[in-house]
Amino acid sequence: MLKSKVDGSFYIGYTRDLRRRFKEHNDGENISTKHKKPFELIYYEAYKSDRDAKYRESNLKKHAQALKALKERAQNSLV
């Protein structure tokens, strides 16, 4: 989970290389987030299975309750 330092919005995504992807977002290489850079890394989860990681990303994006639970769990990091 990334948080924009510009407007405080969150970005959730799946990647195999977190360091590379984080750099891409902060370098403005992602069309959908380039106007919200810079970002800070707030939270991440690691999965051995790509399928599990994609399922978790989908779950967070489609189900408000899942995202709400994550935000509650990481509430001190979101400030």
Steps between C-alpha positions, in 0.01 A plus 500: 500500500642832393385836629532816294684780677307744277138420579512210749334256261591132507617267225477123524667274250673170440861460387776243501762769573390750763815716488483537122126574500528754782773681306287498184212664686725768650673562166162563335519196272145389582236695307228459760710622794757739354301809600491383864872446558695480723380197690597336823474128566247448777440126502579188301428129512720233347368179347689205359224441247421760229146369496455574871645850459271580207200369693586721799541808277166431334335446837627834634388688190155341468392469863481810716495292818835340418660840442338638814641211706847560355483871581392420856787255540753755375335812643815639665693469176239689302535826693 
